[in-house]
Amino acid sequence: MTKAEIIKAVNEKIGFSKRDSAEIVELVFDTMKETLERGQKIKISGFGNFVVREKRPRIGRNPQTGEEIEISARRVLTFKPSQVLKSALNG
Amino acid sequence: MTKSELIEVVAAKAPNFPKRDVEIIVNTMFDTMTVALQQHERIEIRGFGSFVARERRARDGRNPRTGEKVSVPHKWVPFFTAGKELRERVDNSSHPLAKDTDDDSDEIQAAPRPAAPAISAAPGEAKG
């Protein structure tokens, strides 16, 4: 499923025009990206939580050469599915 | 940010749409994505990320608290991978990380795990 298919579903299921559906769907993903970029979490009840986490620097190893390299501190995005979503997948 | 706050922000950006319509669309989006994952269909939103349902086969596990044997049934588990654009925007951001003060109360609490040592609490704060 792609963004285009989500737009199509919004258009077909609830009858918003394709243009309106596309505008809002784009705004939703853009807003989520802006929020996460600001380091804030997003909680979608019934779906899951998107959480930004800080990772401390650590020593990694190049698996090819065995060489040790420092993996720098970074910020990563994690998704914790809601219990509702997890149950929905095993209904 | 909660779903209702997301709806507020999107509605503010789209003044020609009543908030009620934005709410219906947002709900339909997440419902549609849930149904796709139920059908084990991969979802790919370019620039944002992808969701997949992965299969976990049945296995024998143990209750880590009691050591008791339990059988863990076969199941499907949702996973998300951030897309390149979002991953880079999150990592390159200089905004301070928002303090995580809420309790994720929409989640059913898992069995408590043994307390992990506090990560660099304010000096002198943790006694004993």
Backbone of each chain as ProteinMPNN parsed JSONL, in Angstrom:
{"seq_chain_A": "MTKAEIIKAVNEKIGFSKRDSAEIVELVFDTMKETLERGQKIKISGFGNFVVREKRPRIGRNPQTGEEIEISARRVLTFKPSQVLKSALNG", "coords_chain_A": {"N_chain_A": [[0.847, -1.191, 0.0], [0.556, 2.189, -0.839], [1.072, 5.769, -0.431], [-0.605, 6.925, -2.304], [-2.617, 5.009, -2.476], [-3.737, 5.168, 0.044], [-4.823, 7.693, -0.097], [-6.683, 7.187, -2.083], [-8.364, 5.436, -0.722], [-9.436, 7.157, 1.211], [-10.813, 8.852, -0.438], [-12.652, 7.07, -1.674], [-13.958, 5.697, 0.446], [-15.052, 7.669, 2.119], [-15.855, 9.677, 0.513], [-14.624, 12.178, 0.011], [-13.27, 14.528, -2.314], [-10.737, 13.571, -4.719], [-8.721, 15.425, -4.803], [-9.026, 16.946, -2.435], [-8.737, 14.872, -0.568], [-6.097, 14.126, -1.065], [-4.76, 16.464, -0.339], [-5.205, 16.676, 2.455], [-4.199, 14.214, 3.432], [-1.492, 14.44, 2.724], [-0.833, 16.667, 4.311], [-1.15, 15.566, 6.839], [0.93, 13.613, 7.019], [3.11, 15.347, 6.635], [2.881, 17.019, 8.858], [3.269, 15.178, 10.906], [5.937, 14.497, 10.414], [7.212, 16.977, 10.868], [6.687, 17.315, 13.583], [8.025, 15.142, 14.773], [10.577, 15.747, 13.993], [11.021, 17.892, 15.602], [11.578, 16.622, 17.897], [9.502, 15.646, 19.373], [7.125, 13.268, 20.659], [4.609, 11.206, 19.061], [1.389, 10.178, 19.684], [-0.837, 7.907, 18.615], [-3.828, 6.884, 19.358], [-4.937, 3.56, 19.538], [-3.399, 2.859, 17.406], [-0.509, 3.394, 17.541], [2.617, 4.524, 19.089], [4.928, 6.987, 18.089], [8.206, 7.545, 18.739], [10.956, 9.594, 19.541], [14.284, 8.834, 20.128], [17.354, 9.233, 21.957], [20.521, 8.062, 21.133], [23.421, 6.911, 22.693], [26.946, 7.43, 21.952], [28.774, 4.625, 20.657], [31.054, 1.841, 20.554], [31.542, 0.257, 17.599], [31.992, -2.353, 15.147], [33.572, -2.993, 12.147], [32.187, -5.409, 10.253], [33.413, -6.712, 8.179], [36.183, -6.217, 8.218], [36.838, -6.302, 10.857], [37.691, -4.148, 12.147], [37.661, -1.64, 14.661], [35.263, 0.902, 15.181], [34.031, 4.131, 16.079], [30.66, 4.58, 16.704], [28.742, 7.257, 16.218], [26.922, 9.457, 18.515], [23.417, 9.546, 18.197], [20.127, 10.377, 16.984], [17.212, 8.547, 16.961], [14.234, 7.221, 15.455], [11.56, 5.509, 16.86], [8.94, 3.065, 16.758], [6.205, 2.149, 18.62], [3.928, -0.25, 18.59], [0.418, -0.044, 19.249], [-1.48, -1.883, 21.698], [-3.942, -2.45, 20.704], [-3.568, -2.433, 17.917], [-1.759, -4.545, 17.682], [-3.348, -6.665, 18.558], [-5.283, -6.573, 16.58], [-3.945, -7.615, 14.416], [-3.924, -10.242, 14.963], [-6.409, -11.317, 14.983]], "CA_chain_A": [[0.0, 0.0, 0.0], [1.328, 3.426, -0.933], [0.314, 6.962, -0.048], [-1.669, 7.094, -3.304], [-3.73, 4.11, -2.141], [-4.397, 5.71, 1.237], [-5.631, 8.808, -0.612], [-7.798, 6.561, -2.788], [-9.291, 4.904, 0.289], [-10.129, 8.304, 1.813], [-11.716, 9.303, -1.496], [-13.736, 6.113, -1.941], [-14.715, 5.305, 1.639], [-15.826, 8.732, 2.743], [-16.392, 10.568, -0.514], [-13.958, 13.452, -0.241], [-12.706, 14.521, -3.665], [-9.35, 13.097, -4.735], [-7.848, 16.565, -4.543], [-9.13, 17.23, -0.998], [-8.154, 13.734, 0.15], [-4.637, 14.196, -1.203], [-4.257, 17.616, 0.42], [-5.194, 16.396, 3.896], [-3.274, 13.1, 3.715], [-0.127, 15.015, 2.671], [-0.655, 17.518, 5.493], [-1.022, 14.707, 8.025], [2.293, 13.072, 7.085], [4.041, 16.471, 6.809], [2.792, 17.474, 10.254], [3.919, 14.159, 11.736], [7.384, 14.626, 10.221], [7.662, 18.202, 11.562], [6.598, 17.084, 15.03], [9.097, 14.218, 15.157], [11.825, 16.483, 13.793], [11.176, 18.749, 16.786], [11.907, 15.784, 19.044], [8.301, 15.307, 20.139], [6.52, 11.98, 20.296], [3.229, 11.25, 18.563], [0.62, 9.032, 20.176], [-2.077, 7.699, 17.884], [-4.455, 5.833, 20.153], [-5.454, 2.487, 18.697], [-2.435, 2.522, 16.349], [0.803, 3.24, 18.177], [3.358, 5.733, 19.45], [6.19, 7.259, 17.416], [9.007, 8.155, 19.792], [12.34, 9.908, 19.189], [15.193, 8.45, 21.198], [18.77, 9.575, 21.83], [21.44, 6.936, 21.309], [24.762, 7.351, 23.059], [27.962, 6.867, 21.048], [29.248, 3.315, 21.09], [32.079, 1.274, 19.687], [31.074, -0.821, 16.736], [33.072, -3.057, 14.47], [33.319, -3.296, 10.74], [32.125, -6.875, 10.232], [34.284, -7.225, 7.116], [37.605, -6.116, 8.542], [37.052, -6.465, 12.287], [38.19, -2.865, 12.635], [36.76, -0.946, 15.594], [34.95, 2.275, 14.817], [33.038, 4.705, 16.979], [29.372, 4.943, 16.123], [28.475, 8.529, 16.903], [25.623, 9.642, 19.155], [22.431, 9.891, 17.182], [18.727, 10.379, 17.357], [16.483, 7.611, 16.101], [12.788, 7.179, 15.614], [11.053, 4.16, 17.092], [7.485, 2.943, 16.742], [5.71, 1.123, 19.535], [2.537, -0.472, 18.196], [-0.556, -0.122, 20.336], [-2.025, -3.221, 21.961], [-5.098, -2.588, 19.81], [-3.053, -2.81, 16.593], [-1.182, -5.894, 17.789], [-4.467, -7.616, 18.615], [-5.97, -6.566, 15.278], [-3.181, -8.459, 13.492], [-4.052, -11.642, 15.366], [-7.837, -11.45, 15.297]], "C_chain_A": [[0.884, 1.244, 0.0], [0.458, 4.587, -0.47], [-0.847, 7.178, -1.017], [-2.873, 6.211, -2.983], [-4.456, 4.55, -0.876], [-5.319, 6.86, 0.812], [-6.878, 8.25, -1.305], [-8.838, 6.03, -1.803], [-10.097, 6.026, 0.934], [-11.185, 8.824, 0.821], [-12.913, 8.362, -1.646], [-14.592, 5.82, -0.717], [-15.575, 6.431, 2.16], [-16.173, 9.855, 1.798], [-15.797, 11.959, -0.605], [-13.35, 13.389, -1.632], [-11.254, 14.048, -3.582], [-8.403, 14.211, -4.343], [-7.845, 16.888, -3.035], [-8.48, 16.118, -0.175], [-6.635, 13.83, 0.13], [-4.078, 15.326, -0.347], [-4.142, 17.275, 1.91], [-4.21, 15.272, 4.235], [-1.824, 13.604, 3.705], [0.143, 15.849, 3.922], [-0.454, 16.686, 6.759], [0.411, 14.173, 8.123], [3.323, 14.188, 7.27], [4.069, 16.933, 8.264], [3.459, 16.47, 11.183], [5.442, 14.276, 11.619], [7.921, 15.844, 10.965], [7.703, 17.991, 13.073], [7.75, 16.207, 15.513], [10.453, 14.899, 15.008], [12.091, 17.387, 14.996], [11.442, 17.931, 18.049], [10.708, 15.42, 19.895], [7.756, 13.956, 19.709], [5.099, 12.19, 19.785], [2.522, 9.993, 19.039], [-0.695, 8.953, 19.41], [-2.791, 6.552, 18.595], [-5.094, 4.814, 19.215], [-4.489, 2.084, 17.594], [-1.038, 2.332, 16.948], [1.449, 4.572, 18.455], [4.66, 5.804, 18.651], [7.033, 8.063, 18.404], [10.429, 8.388, 19.299], [13.223, 9.57, 20.385], [16.618, 8.89, 20.885], [19.581, 8.302, 22.025], [22.806, 7.484, 21.666], [25.776, 6.794, 22.062], [28.413, 5.501, 21.556], [30.297, 2.821, 20.101], [31.473, 0.131, 18.888], [32.265, -1.433, 16.031], [32.659, -3.246, 13.016], [33.325, -4.814, 10.597], [33.032, -7.496, 9.166], [35.743, -7.283, 7.569], [37.885, -6.339, 10.024], [37.525, -5.177, 12.95], [37.158, -2.204, 13.561], [36.515, 0.478, 15.129], [33.944, 2.822, 15.82], [31.782, 5.039, 16.19], [28.899, 6.159, 16.912], [27.104, 8.528, 17.57], [24.63, 10.029, 18.067], [21.033, 9.853, 17.768], [17.982, 9.448, 16.42], [15.0, 7.642, 16.43], [12.363, 5.732, 15.835], [9.534, 4.192, 17.069], [7.096, 1.823, 17.69], [4.238, 0.899, 19.195], [1.625, -0.548, 19.416], [-1.029, -1.564, 20.492], [-3.204, -3.502, 21.023], [-4.647, -3.042, 18.414], [-2.497, -4.231, 16.625], [-2.283, -6.951, 17.82], [-5.164, -7.71, 17.264], [-5.26, -7.486, 14.287], [-3.331, -9.945, 13.813], [-5.499, -11.988, 15.684], [-8.449, -12.771, 14.89]], "O_chain_A": [[1.85, 1.327, 0.759], [-0.721, 4.421, -0.16], [-1.94, 7.566, -0.606], [-4.017, 6.616, -3.191], [-5.659, 4.328, -0.74], [-6.445, 6.981, 1.296], [-7.98, 8.772, -1.138], [-10.042, 6.161, -2.025], [-11.294, 5.875, 1.179], [-12.297, 9.184, 1.207], [-14.055, 8.814, -1.733], [-15.813, 5.707, -0.824], [-16.702, 6.2, 2.598], [-16.722, 10.875, 2.215], [-16.389, 12.841, -1.228], [-12.954, 12.315, -2.087], [-10.624, 14.112, -2.526], [-7.413, 13.989, -3.646], [-6.784, 17.078, -2.44], [-7.765, 16.384, 0.79], [-5.969, 13.644, 1.149], [-3.041, 15.166, 0.297], [-3.123, 17.546, 2.544], [-3.472, 15.369, 5.216], [-1.029, 13.239, 4.571], [1.214, 15.753, 4.521], [0.319, 17.059, 7.641], [1.037, 14.265, 9.179], [4.307, 14.002, 7.985], [5.13, 17.201, 8.827], [4.136, 16.856, 12.136], [6.152, 14.165, 12.618], [8.961, 15.765, 11.617], [8.631, 18.431, 13.751], [8.373, 16.493, 16.535], [11.366, 14.66, 15.798], [13.243, 17.619, 15.365], [11.523, 18.486, 19.145], [10.866, 14.939, 21.017], [7.901, 13.547, 18.557], [4.473, 13.217, 20.046], [3.0, 8.879, 18.823], [-1.556, 9.823, 19.54], [-2.408, 5.391, 18.453], [-5.716, 5.179, 18.217], [-4.715, 1.085, 16.911], [-0.46, 1.248, 16.869], [0.91, 5.623, 18.107], [5.395, 4.823, 18.547], [6.622, 9.133, 18.852], [11.041, 7.497, 18.71], [12.939, 9.973, 21.513], [17.041, 8.921, 19.729], [19.35, 7.551, 22.973], [23.298, 8.411, 21.023], [25.502, 5.796, 21.396], [28.428, 5.26, 22.763], [30.408, 3.311, 18.978], [30.958, -0.836, 19.449], [33.411, -1.067, 16.292], [31.524, -3.617, 12.72], [34.362, -5.445, 10.799], [33.376, -8.675, 9.251], [36.442, -8.268, 7.334], [39.035, -6.544, 10.413], [37.732, -5.128, 14.163], [35.958, -2.207, 13.285], [37.445, 1.178, 14.73], [33.112, 2.084, 16.347], [31.836, 5.693, 15.149], [28.687, 6.087, 18.122], [26.239, 7.716, 17.243], [24.969, 10.752, 17.13], [20.799, 9.372, 18.876], [18.117, 9.558, 15.201], [14.582, 8.032, 17.521], [12.759, 4.84, 15.085], [8.921, 5.227, 17.33], [7.586, 0.699, 17.584], [3.396, 1.752, 19.477], [2.011, -1.05, 20.472], [-0.986, -2.356, 19.55], [-3.428, -4.638, 20.608], [-5.262, -3.919, 17.808], [-2.733, -5.021, 15.712], [-2.166, -8.0, 17.187], [-5.584, -8.79, 16.848], [-5.902, -8.072, 13.415], [-2.916, -10.801, 13.032], [-5.781, -12.832, 16.534], [-9.64, -12.992, 15.105]]}, "seq_chain_B": "MTKSELIEVVAAKAPNFPKRDVEIIVNTMFDTMTVALQQHERIEIRGFGSFVARERRARDGRNPRTGEKVSVPHKWVPFFTAGKELRERVDNSSHPLAKDTDDDSDEIQAAPRPAAPAISAAPGEAKG", "coords_chain_B": {"N_chain_B": [[2.435, 14.749, 21.187], [-0.902, 14.091, 20.568], [-3.441, 12.119, 18.846], [-5.675, 13.778, 18.6], [-4.512, 16.278, 18.859], [-2.906, 16.285, 16.612], [-4.885, 16.363, 14.655], [-5.929, 18.91, 15.202], [-3.732, 20.555, 14.495], [-3.415, 19.976, 11.768], [-5.909, 20.808, 10.85], [-5.708, 23.522, 11.347], [-3.871, 24.189, 9.43], [-5.287, 23.82, 7.147], [-7.517, 25.727, 6.45], [-9.816, 25.772, 4.949], [-11.111, 23.411, 5.39], [-13.508, 21.893, 7.466], [-12.914, 21.093, 10.911], [-14.017, 18.712, 11.711], [-14.114, 17.221, 9.327], [-11.397, 16.845, 8.838], [-10.828, 15.266, 10.987], [-12.311, 12.943, 10.382], [-10.938, 12.114, 8.104], [-8.324, 11.647, 9.084], [-8.842, 9.564, 10.903], [-9.772, 7.649, 9.08], [-7.457, 7.219, 7.601], [-5.679, 5.925, 9.452], [-7.242, 3.709, 10.065], [-7.386, 2.468, 7.552], [-4.718, 1.827, 7.164], [-4.375, 0.031, 9.258], [-6.033, -2.07, 8.423], [-4.665, -2.861, 6.113], [-2.284, -3.864, 7.245], [-3.389, -5.944, 8.697], [-3.975, -7.616, 6.638], [-1.517, -8.389, 6.036], [-0.138, -6.78, 4.393], [2.368, -4.747, 3.064], [3.098, -1.359, 3.907], [4.043, 1.557, 2.364], [5.196, 4.702, 2.761], [6.488, 7.181, 1.078], [9.336, 8.972, 2.091], [8.419, 9.114, 4.643], [8.109, 6.512, 5.917], [8.01, 2.886, 6.363], [5.633, 0.309, 7.025], [5.396, -2.975, 8.196], [3.981, -6.261, 8.535], [5.233, -8.797, 10.452], [5.844, -12.267, 10.67], [5.729, -14.325, 13.517], [6.83, -17.318, 14.69], [5.27, -19.973, 16.624], [6.508, -20.626, 19.899], [8.301, -22.067, 22.671], [8.346, -20.421, 25.634], [9.498, -18.718, 28.589], [8.189, -17.572, 31.625], [9.708, -14.765, 32.679], [9.782, -13.937, 35.305], [8.938, -15.942, 37.011], [10.048, -18.209, 35.998], [8.584, -20.175, 34.987], [7.365, -22.421, 32.483], [5.953, -21.378, 29.425], [3.772, -21.492, 26.596], [4.3, -19.699, 23.716], [2.175, -18.397, 21.402], [1.895, -18.686, 17.775], [2.187, -15.699, 15.924], [1.427, -12.46, 14.447], [3.308, -9.512, 14.043], [3.442, -5.976, 14.117], [5.76, -3.802, 12.461], [7.765, -0.835, 12.159], [9.733, 1.097, 9.971], [11.657, 3.94, 9.717], [11.653, 6.22, 6.989], [14.156, 7.454, 4.648], [14.246, 10.318, 4.453], [12.809, 11.189, 6.761], [14.27, 9.906, 8.767], [16.735, 11.196, 8.556], [15.992, 13.852, 9.051], [15.117, 13.691, 11.69], [17.468, 12.873, 12.972], [19.284, 14.933, 12.395], [18.26, 17.086, 13.655], [18.295, 19.978, 15.742], [16.69, 20.628, 17.758], [15.819, 20.521, 21.205], [15.255, 17.394, 22.812], [11.963, 16.5, 23.461], [10.733, 16.307, 26.763], [9.919, 13.22, 28.164], [7.201, 12.833, 29.704], [4.755, 11.738, 30.015], [2.46, 8.985, 30.576], [1.917, 7.026, 28.75], [-0.732, 6.108, 28.713], [-2.636, 4.999, 27.087], [-1.891, 2.521, 26.546], [-1.936, -0.957, 27.263], [-0.552, -2.064, 30.192], [2.476, -3.839, 30.269], [3.759, -6.765, 31.957], [5.536, -5.833, 34.836], [8.981, -5.091, 34.57], [12.171, -5.989, 36.044], [13.577, -3.246, 37.791], [15.547, -1.041, 35.893], [18.858, 0.294, 36.201], [18.935, 3.765, 36.937], [19.493, 6.084, 34.343], [22.067, 8.191, 34.392], [20.964, 10.12, 36.401], [20.155, 13.29, 37.928], [22.999, 14.552, 39.613], [23.561, 13.398, 42.902], [20.925, 13.059, 43.38], [19.768, 10.494, 43.446], [19.59, 8.531, 46.155], [20.982, 5.921, 48.069]], "CA_chain_B": [[1.269, 15.069, 20.356], [-1.879, 13.011, 20.476], [-4.158, 12.155, 17.574], [-6.544, 14.963, 18.51], [-3.651, 17.449, 18.606], [-2.523, 16.193, 15.204], [-6.058, 16.835, 13.906], [-5.972, 20.375, 15.409], [-2.673, 21.223, 13.728], [-3.727, 19.835, 10.338], [-7.078, 21.658, 10.578], [-5.246, 24.916, 11.32], [-3.143, 24.397, 8.176], [-6.241, 23.68, 6.04], [-8.671, 26.468, 6.98], [-11.021, 25.533, 4.142], [-11.735, 22.143, 5.797], [-13.966, 21.85, 8.859], [-12.109, 20.181, 11.725], [-14.713, 17.418, 11.698], [-13.683, 16.502, 8.12], [-10.008, 16.439, 9.041], [-10.886, 14.157, 11.941], [-12.773, 11.751, 9.663], [-9.869, 11.666, 7.198], [-7.227, 11.078, 9.889], [-9.286, 8.253, 11.385], [-9.818, 6.725, 7.941], [-6.076, 6.862, 7.246], [-5.119, 4.906, 10.352], [-8.052, 2.49, 9.886], [-6.969, 1.856, 6.287], [-3.393, 1.243, 7.385], [-4.564, -1.137, 10.122], [-6.58, -3.161, 7.6], [-3.58, -3.346, 5.241], [-1.39, -4.693, 8.058], [-4.141, -7.172, 9.009], [-3.87, -8.483, 5.457], [-0.074, -8.624, 5.895], [0.313, -5.985, 3.26], [3.359, -3.741, 3.427], [2.683, 0.018, 3.632], [5.234, 2.366, 2.15], [4.918, 6.129, 2.591], [7.798, 7.705, 0.715], [9.785, 10.1, 2.897], [7.992, 8.919, 6.025], [8.604, 5.216, 6.37], [7.197, 1.751, 5.948], [5.096, -0.585, 8.047], [5.221, -4.359, 7.731], [3.587, -7.263, 9.53], [6.155, -9.936, 10.399], [5.314, -13.469, 11.3], [6.529, -14.917, 14.594], [6.287, -18.661, 14.872], [5.016, -20.379, 18.006], [7.724, -21.094, 20.56], [8.181, -22.241, 24.106], [9.059, -19.378, 26.352], [9.438, -18.825, 30.039], [7.862, -16.361, 32.355], [11.004, -14.392, 33.249], [9.688, -13.66, 36.752], [8.747, -17.161, 37.791], [10.779, -19.315, 35.396], [7.575, -21.131, 34.552], [7.275, -22.585, 31.025], [4.703, -20.96, 28.78], [3.898, -21.593, 25.147], [3.988, -18.441, 23.052], [1.559, -18.828, 20.145], [2.22, -18.065, 16.501], [1.507, -14.404, 15.821], [1.924, -11.435, 13.531], [3.709, -8.335, 14.807], [3.72, -4.84, 13.24], [7.045, -3.107, 12.572], [7.896, 0.403, 11.386], [11.078, 1.578, 9.676], [11.583, 5.314, 9.233], [12.217, 6.449, 5.663], [15.418, 8.199, 4.64], [14.048, 11.748, 4.747], [12.42, 11.37, 8.159], [15.394, 9.46, 9.601], [17.747, 12.255, 8.542], [15.474, 15.057, 9.712], [15.095, 13.43, 13.137], [18.838, 12.785, 13.475], [19.997, 16.201, 12.226], [17.549, 18.153, 14.347], [18.97, 20.548, 16.912], [15.692, 20.892, 18.788], [15.976, 19.634, 22.355], [14.293, 16.296, 22.842], [10.877, 16.779, 24.395], [10.773, 15.439, 27.938], [8.887, 12.181, 28.112], [6.638, 12.87, 31.05], [3.436, 11.108, 30.13], [2.498, 7.607, 31.05], [1.462, 6.107, 27.697], [-1.859, 5.453, 29.375], [-3.517, 4.276, 26.165], [-1.34, 1.18, 26.37], [-2.097, -1.914, 28.352], [0.775, -2.214, 30.773], [3.073, -5.177, 30.273], [4.216, -7.175, 33.287], [6.677, -4.988, 35.184], [10.307, -5.701, 34.497], [13.015, -5.518, 37.139], [13.972, -1.867, 37.538], [16.873, -0.835, 35.327], [19.507, 1.416, 36.903], [18.611, 5.056, 36.347], [20.557, 6.57, 33.477], [22.609, 9.502, 34.762], [20.037, 11.042, 37.062], [20.871, 14.469, 38.431], [23.935, 14.112, 40.652], [23.111, 13.552, 44.277], [19.486, 12.901, 43.498], [19.461, 9.125, 43.849], [20.27, 8.118, 47.383], [20.806, 4.528, 48.458]], "C_chain_B": [[0.357, 13.853, 20.29], [-2.584, 13.101, 19.122], [-5.028, 13.403, 17.494], [-5.73, 16.24, 18.312], [-3.175, 17.465, 17.153], [-3.655, 16.743, 14.319], [-6.162, 18.367, 14.003], [-4.967, 21.083, 14.496], [-2.978, 21.143, 12.236], [-4.903, 20.752, 9.975], [-6.672, 23.132, 10.503], [-4.518, 25.229, 10.011], [-4.072, 24.356, 6.971], [-7.54, 24.379, 6.424], [-9.958, 26.256, 6.179], [-11.707, 24.205, 4.475], [-12.251, 22.245, 7.225], [-13.141, 20.82, 9.636], [-12.696, 18.765, 11.726], [-14.275, 16.561, 10.494], [-12.256, 16.001, 8.268], [-9.98, 15.22, 9.961], [-11.293, 12.848, 11.239], [-11.649, 11.205, 8.774], [-8.731, 11.014, 7.983], [-7.621, 9.686, 10.397], [-9.308, 7.223, 10.255], [-8.41, 6.292, 7.531], [-5.536, 5.744, 8.138], [-5.924, 3.605, 10.293], [-7.614, 1.731, 8.634], [-5.617, 1.165, 6.445], [-3.49, -0.001, 8.269], [-5.067, -2.328, 9.307], [-5.498, -3.731, 6.679], [-2.645, -4.275, 6.025], [-2.061, -6.006, 8.461], [-4.044, -8.161, 7.856], [-2.416, -8.771, 5.113], [0.486, -7.913, 4.679], [1.274, -4.927, 3.771], [2.831, -2.354, 3.061], [3.939, 0.839, 3.463], [4.849, 3.801, 1.839], [6.248, 6.802, 2.314], [8.138, 8.944, 1.549], [9.418, 9.959, 4.362], [8.518, 7.591, 6.566], [7.715, 4.092, 5.897], [6.805, 0.907, 7.153], [4.992, -1.978, 7.442], [4.696, -5.204, 8.889], [4.555, -8.426, 9.372], [5.577, -11.085, 11.198], [6.278, -13.967, 12.381], [5.967, -16.311, 14.837], [6.106, -18.977, 16.359], [6.317, -20.882, 18.627], [7.419, -21.327, 22.036], [9.003, -21.163, 24.782], [8.986, -19.641, 27.829], [8.991, -17.493, 30.602], [9.135, -15.927, 33.07], [10.954, -14.15, 34.756], [9.641, -14.956, 37.549], [9.551, -18.335, 37.243], [9.866, -20.389, 34.831], [7.528, -21.217, 33.013], [5.923, -22.098, 30.513], [4.866, -21.159, 27.282], [3.431, -20.281, 24.535], [3.421, -18.793, 21.682], [2.136, -18.102, 18.926], [1.504, -16.719, 16.419], [2.149, -13.516, 14.767], [2.179, -10.174, 14.333], [3.995, -7.177, 13.84], [5.072, -4.2, 13.516], [7.039, -1.858, 11.711], [9.367, 0.696, 11.17], [10.942, 2.985, 9.125], [12.232, 5.409, 7.858], [13.416, 7.383, 5.754], [15.225, 9.656, 5.047], [13.753, 11.963, 6.234], [13.565, 11.008, 9.103], [16.436, 10.58, 9.694], [17.26, 13.508, 9.25], [15.467, 14.887, 11.23], [16.522, 13.494, 13.69], [19.548, 14.132, 13.419], [19.375, 17.346, 13.003], [18.343, 18.666, 15.536], [17.964, 20.933, 17.991], [15.963, 19.993, 19.991], [14.889, 18.562, 22.336], [13.216, 16.619, 23.879], [10.949, 15.802, 25.549], [9.613, 14.466, 27.896], [8.259, 12.052, 29.49], [5.32, 12.11, 31.158], [3.582, 9.612, 30.364], [2.024, 6.594, 30.008], [0.186, 5.388, 28.124], [-2.832, 4.771, 28.402], [-3.028, 2.849, 25.949], [-1.697, 0.297, 27.562], [-0.707, -2.187, 28.901], [1.244, -3.664, 30.71], [3.48, -5.515, 31.704], [5.453, -6.366, 33.633], [7.986, -5.753, 35.095], [11.1, -5.259, 35.704], [13.541, -4.133, 36.795], [15.385, -1.802, 36.973], [17.525, 0.3, 36.091], [19.203, 2.719, 36.183], [19.781, 5.55, 35.519], [20.885, 8.011, 33.866], [21.551, 10.46, 35.288], [20.853, 12.231, 37.567], [21.768, 14.056, 39.591], [23.36, 14.352, 42.047], [21.638, 13.303, 44.489], [19.129, 11.516, 44.032], [20.269, 8.757, 45.082], [19.974, 6.662, 47.681], [20.506, 3.67, 47.287]], "O_chain_B": [[0.793, 12.74, 19.995], [-2.356, 14.034, 18.352], [-5.115, 14.027, 16.436], [-6.198, 17.181, 17.672], [-3.057, 18.527, 16.541], [-3.412, 17.486, 13.367], [-6.448, 19.038, 13.011], [-5.292, 22.061, 13.823], [-2.818, 22.129, 11.516], [-4.895, 21.393, 8.924], [-7.215, 23.895, 9.704], [-4.534, 26.364, 9.535], [-3.697, 24.804, 5.887], [-8.546, 23.723, 6.693], [-11.054, 26.526, 6.67], [-12.76, 23.896, 3.916], [-11.502, 22.645, 8.116], [-12.725, 19.802, 9.083], [-11.972, 17.77, 11.74], [-14.091, 15.35, 10.614], [-11.937, 14.878, 7.877], [-9.219, 14.276, 9.748], [-10.7, 11.795, 11.471], [-11.435, 9.995, 8.7], [-8.232, 9.957, 7.598], [-6.828, 8.747, 10.33], [-8.915, 6.073, 10.445], [-8.194, 5.139, 7.158], [-5.006, 4.746, 7.649], [-5.361, 2.522, 10.452], [-7.487, 0.507, 8.652], [-5.399, 0.068, 5.93], [-2.769, -0.975, 8.053], [-4.592, -3.452, 9.474], [-5.423, -4.945, 6.487], [-2.262, -5.338, 5.536], [-1.408, -7.045, 8.559], [-4.031, -9.376, 8.058], [-2.109, -9.318, 4.054], [1.432, -8.366, 4.035], [1.021, -4.289, 4.793], [2.189, -2.188, 2.024], [4.814, 0.821, 4.329], [4.257, 4.09, 0.799], [7.055, 6.974, 3.227], [7.317, 9.85, 1.69], [10.021, 10.597, 5.225], [9.269, 7.553, 7.541], [6.78, 4.307, 5.126], [7.529, 0.806, 8.143], [4.548, -2.136, 6.305], [4.933, -4.903, 10.059], [4.685, -8.983, 8.282], [4.93, -10.911, 12.231], [7.49, -14.019, 12.172], [4.787, -16.472, 15.149], [6.704, -18.341, 17.227], [7.134, -21.498, 17.942], [6.418, -20.848, 22.568], [10.199, -21.016, 24.531], [8.47, -20.67, 28.267], [9.37, -16.43, 30.111], [9.607, -16.626, 33.967], [11.995, -14.159, 35.413], [10.229, -15.057, 38.626], [9.724, -19.342, 37.929], [10.324, -21.384, 34.27], [7.64, -20.2, 32.329], [4.882, -22.38, 31.106], [5.967, -21.015, 26.75], [2.323, -19.812, 24.794], [4.108, -19.422, 20.878], [2.771, -17.054, 19.042], [0.34, -16.612, 16.805], [3.245, -13.781, 14.272], [1.382, -9.802, 15.195], [4.708, -7.362, 12.853], [5.481, -4.072, 14.67], [6.393, -1.817, 10.664], [10.168, 0.558, 12.094], [10.196, 3.209, 8.172], [13.242, 4.756, 7.595], [13.661, 8.015, 6.782], [15.958, 10.169, 5.892], [14.368, 12.81, 6.881], [13.809, 11.69, 10.098], [16.952, 10.873, 10.773], [18.022, 14.155, 9.967], [15.775, 15.824, 11.967], [16.761, 14.091, 14.739], [20.339, 14.445, 14.309], [19.907, 18.457, 13.008], [18.984, 17.894, 16.249], [18.337, 21.499, 19.019], [16.3, 18.822, 19.819], [13.762, 18.799, 21.9], [13.519, 16.965, 25.021], [11.194, 14.612, 25.351], [8.472, 14.844, 27.626], [8.712, 11.275, 30.331], [4.826, 11.865, 32.259], [4.683, 9.062, 30.35], [1.76, 5.438, 30.34], [0.052, 4.183, 27.912], [-3.738, 4.054, 28.826], [-3.672, 2.063, 25.254], [-1.75, 0.75, 28.706], [0.212, -2.506, 28.146], [0.507, -4.588, 31.052], [3.536, -4.633, 32.561], [6.342, -6.224, 32.794], [8.076, -6.913, 35.496], [10.755, -4.261, 36.336], [13.908, -3.869, 35.65], [16.305, -2.427, 37.501], [16.828, 1.186, 36.584], [19.213, 2.769, 34.953], [20.933, 5.447, 35.942], [20.075, 8.921, 33.686], [21.281, 11.495, 34.677], [22.081, 12.179, 37.624], [21.346, 13.293, 40.46], [22.751, 15.387, 42.315], [21.146, 13.327, 45.617], [18.308, 11.375, 44.938], [21.497, 8.685, 45.034], [18.832, 6.221, 47.557], [20.327, 2.462, 47.437]]}, "name": "protein", "num_of_chains": 2, "seq": "MTKAEIIKAVNEKIGFSKRDSAEIVELVFDTMKETLERGQKIKISGFGNFVVREKRPRIGRNPQTGEEIEISARRVLTFKPSQVLKSALNGMTKSELIEVVAAKAPNFPKRDVEIIVNTMFDTMTVALQQHERIEIRGFGSFVARERRARDGRNPRTGEKVSVPHKWVPFFTAGKELRERVDNSSHPLAKDTDDDSDEIQAAPRPAAPAISAAPGEAKG"}
